[in-house]
Amino acid sequence: MIYRLLTGDDNSAFCHKVSQALSNGWSLHGAPSYAFDAGHGVMRCAQAVTKEIDIPYSPEMKLGDQ
């Protein structure tokens, strides 16, 4: 199993990033997190996702390509 933490501003681009991961076989892992970035005046989001893969994990693999 591999793990990714998707992050970004709280906007439609972040939702599309999570939706793209889900459409590529990733599964949500836990609830999303939100925090206010006072320095930039925006909300930031994070969502963990996991995926079962058939090859051994390697630190060199690009997780988004799995």
Secondary structure, 3 states (H helix, E strand, C coil): CEEEEEEEECCHHHHHHHHHHHHCCCEECCCCEEEEECCCCEEEEEEEEEECCCCCCCCCCCHHHC
